Amino acid sequence: MRTGLSCLVAAMAAAAPAAAQDRPYLDDRSDAAALIASYYNAVNRKEYARAWSYFGDDKPAATLDDFAAGYAATESVALVVGAAAAEGAAGSVFYRVPVAIRATEDGGTPKLFAGCYTARLIDPQIQDEPFRPLFIVAASLEPASEPLEDALPAQCGDAPAGPAGDAGLERAKALFQASYAQSCGGAPPGSDGPRAPDVHTIGFRYSTDDADAPERQMRLFRFYCRAGAYNEMHVYYREDEIDGVRELHFAMPELDIRYRDDDSEGPVDSMRIVGFTAENQLVNSDYDPENFVVTAYAKWRGLGDAAASGTWLFRQGQFSLVKYEVDATYDGAVNPELLLDYYSAP
């Protein structure tokens, strides 16, 4: 087992991106899947001492320096984790966790591996100090083929398959947790607990599909991120048969707003779109399944007299920005100006 992991580390050697530390920090040993996600979070953030700490006495390399050298050029590692199977044995519980990873090297072709991690939890009630939390015992991964989600083993060896569930939703949850554990989370104001993601299934055909071809399906997941005094943020993921689960980004106009006499709360002298960006979070957003649109309404202050709203229409398998309005006046009245409209009838 150890030898297989050592070979994997050597095979995935590549250079760290400058923005490695910008990745949200994830350190969660509450279950075996979270442990593996935390391990690769440490690898992606180039925190090799932390990654090393997730292993027990049987380390994947002779020294920490050797371990870090194995990842010296790794740009990033994408991870998909399956349901863990648990087996009890003499004061411990062992978990077998199916995984698939895509290791991307700087300037190189991504490499896929799939297999199983084994984790162990020594019964916390019989431990003395120093306490040992859940840790990785071994890993056995082999080269695999795209797509990443299909490379995930259904189960590990003779261990019973983990509990059945919504694999797409679980992957979306894992991606959300890995990316937004620090910046998002918690319960919406006034609620009793965390909000479950909204899930929608969208049937469609590409224009190149035959009229009698089976309808394609895309699933849309909306996650609550955080809320302020008058705005709520959401993150979206999509799942389809080609790309699996991936995060959605939405086209957003970049505005040049000029106020009369340079007074940011005075009359607007001019307002125009000067470019477009891509946003990974939408404000006060929702999906309308009747019209196949995602809408967002961002208040610039609590009165709502200054705000921006957008409409993204699902067509040809993608969400396209088709309408954008802005009220930049701060005058106590709601009077938005239409800046972009590919949605309304002429």
N, C-alpha and C positions, 0 to 999 in steps of 0.2 A: 504494500500500500504506500509506504513512505517513498519507495523508489519511483512509483508512478507519479506522485506529486512532484518530486524533485525534477523529473523529466519534463513535467508540464511547466514548472517555473522556468526552466532553461529555455523551453520552446517559445515562451511568451515574452522573452526579453525585448525591450523597446524604450524611447526617451519620453520623459514626462512633459506634458503640456504646461505652458506657463500658468494656465488658469486652474491647475489641479486643486489648489487650496480654495478655490471659489465653489467647489462642489459642497453641498450641504453635508454636515457631519452626521454620521449614523453609527451609534454604538448601542446595540440592542441584543441582549442574550436571553430574552424572554422565551424564545423557542428556537428550534434548530434552524428553521428557514431564515429567521431574523439574524441568527448568528452568522450564517454564510453570507447574507446580504451585507452585514457589517464588515466582514472580512474583506469583501471586494470593494466596499466603500473605502476602507483604509488603503487598499492597493491603489485605487483611483486617485486618492488624495496624496499618495506618496508617503503615507505614514506607516513605514514598514515595521517599526517597533510595535505599533498597535496591531498590525496584521499578524505579526509573529506571536503576539500575546494570546491570540484566539486558539492557538494550539496547546495541547498538553505537553507531556514530557517528550513525546515522540515528534520532534520538530521536522519540518520538511527540508531542512538543510543543516549543515554542520554548525554554522554560526549565523548570527543575524546579518553580518556583512555579506556572507554568501547568499543568503536569502534575498537581501536587497539587490544584490548584483544581478540576480536572475530576472528582476523586473526593471533593470536599469534603463531600458528603452521602451517600455510599455507605455503607449499613449493612453489607452483606456481599455476597460473590460466591461462588456455588457453581460448581464446575468439574467437567467430565467430559472426559478426554483419551483420544484414540484412539492407535493404533499409528503411530509415525512412519515415514515413508519417507525413505531416505537416498540422496543422489546426490553423487558426488565430482566436484570441479572445481578444477584448478590449485592444489593445495596446501591445499584446504579440503574439508570435507564439509558439505553443506547438508541440513537436515532439514525436512521438511514435516509438521506436526503437526495432525491434526484436533482441534478443540475445540468444546465447547458450554458456555455459561455462563449462569447465572441471576443477574442483578444485582438485589438488593433495596434499594429506597430507603426511607428513614425515612418511614413513613406512606403509602407509595405501593405500587403494584402491581408485583410482580417483572417484569422484562423479560428475555427470552431472546435470546441471540445465538449464532450458530454460524458456523464457517468454519475458517480455517487460520492457523497461525503458521509462520513460517519462521525457523529458527535456523541458525547457522553456527559451525563449529569449525575454526579455522585449525590446521593440523598442528602439534601441540606440539613436534615434533622440529626444526622449522625456525624456531621463534619465538626472539626475543631478549627482553630485558627492555624494558618491563614485559610480563609474560606476560598474554595475553588468553584467558580461559576461554571456554567455549561461551556464545554470546550471541544475543539475539533480533535478527533483521534486519528483519522486517516482520510485519504481521498484516492479515488481511482477514476481517472478520466482518460478518454481516448479521442482521437480526431473524429470529427463529425461533419455533416454537410448542412448547408442552408436548407430551409429557413431555420432560424434559431429556435423558435417555439416548437417546431416539429422534431428537433434533435433531442428534446427533453425526454429522458426515459420515463416510461409509465410507472416503473417501480424499480427497486434496487435489489438485484439478486433474488434470493428466496424470501426476502422480507415481504410481508403482506402489503398490498397497495394501500396508499394513504386514503383518507376519506374522500369520496367523490365530491365534486363541487363545480363551481363555475370557473373553469381554468382561465378564461379571458379576463374576468373580473379580478381574480386573484393576482394575475400578472399586472394588471393596471394598478391595483393597490400596492403591489411591491415596487413598481416604478415610481409611483407617487411618493411612497415612504422614502425611497432612496434619494429622490431629488428634492423633496420639500419637507423633510423631517424637522428642520430647524426654522424654516420661514413660514410654514403652514401648520395647521393642526388645531386641536382643541375643539370645543363645542361652540356653536353659534350662540350669540347673546340670547338669553331667555329660553334656551333649550335645556333638556335634561341630560344630554350627553352628545357625543360626536354624531354627526350626520352621515348616514350611509350614502354612498355615491348614487346619483341618478343614472339609470341605465335605459337607453333607447335602442331599438333595432330599426334600421332604415333599409328598406328594400329599394333596389334601383337596377337600371341597366345602363351600360355605356352606349353611346350612339352607334358604336361599331357592332354591338350585339344584335343577333337576329331577333326578330319580334317574338318568336316562340321559344327563345332561349330561356333557361331557368333564371329566375330573378337572383341577382347578387344580393348579399347582405353586408352591411357595415353596422357595427355596434358603437354607440357613443356613450362615454362615461364622463359625467360631470362631478368633480370633487370640490367640496367646500374647502377653501384655503384659510381665510381669516376675514375679520370684519372690523371696520372702524366705526365712527359715530354715525355715518349715513351711507357708507359703501360696503359691499361685500364682494370678496374676490373669489374667483373660481378657476380651476385648472381642468382641462379637457384631455381625454385620451380617446383613441379610436382603435377598433379591431376589425381587420378584414382578412380574407383568405390569402392575400398576397404578402402583406407586410406584417401580419400579426398585430400585436399591440404596440402602439407608439403614441407619443405625446403630440397633441395638436398645437399649432401656432397659427395665429390669425393676423391677416394683413391689417395694418393700421396706418391711416394717413399721418404724415408729419405736417404740422401746420405752421404757417407764418402769420401771426396775428399782430396787427399794428393798431395801437390805440391812439386816439386823438390826444394831443398834448402829452404823449407818453404816460398817460394815466391808466394803469392796468385795470381800473374799475370804472373808467369813463367810457364814452361812446367809442364804438369800434370804427376805425378808419378804413381798414382793409383786412381781409382774411382769405388765405388761399392755401391749397395743398402744394407742398414743395417736394414731396417724396413719400415713400412708404417704408414702414418698418414691420417687423413681425413680433407680435406679443404672445407670451406664453400664459398670460392671465387676463381674464375679462372681468369687468366690474358690473355688478348687479345684472348678471347674465341669466339667460334661460334658453331652453330649446323648445320650439313650437313644432310638435310632430304633424300638425295639420298642414302647415305651410313649409315644412322642411327648412326652417331658419333658426339660427342662433342670433339672439339679440342681446345687446349690452347697453347700459345707460349709466354713465359715470357722472355723478354730481361733483362739481368743483367746489361747492359749498352746500351747507345744509338746506338752504332755501330752495335749491334746485333751479334757481333762475340762471345759473351758469352751468352748463353741462355739455357732454358729448354723447351721442348715441350712434350705434352701428348695427347693421344687419348683414349677416353672412348667410347666403343661400347655398344649400346642398345641391349640387348638380355635377354630373359626370364624376361622381365618386369623391368630390372635394367640396370644402366650404369656401365660397368666394365672397369677398366683400362687395356688396351690391348697393349699399346705401349708407350715407354718413351725414349726420347733421350736427351742428355745433351752435350753442348759444353762449357767446362769450361776453355778454353785455353787463352782467352784474347789476341789472336795473330793477330787480324785484319782479319782473314779468318773464314768463316762459315764452320766448319767441326765437326758436332755433332757425338757423340759416342752413338750407340744403346745399352741401358742398359736392356731393357725389350721389348719382342715382342711376343705377342700371337695373332697377327693380320695378319701379312704378310704370304703369302704362302711359304711353304718350298722350 
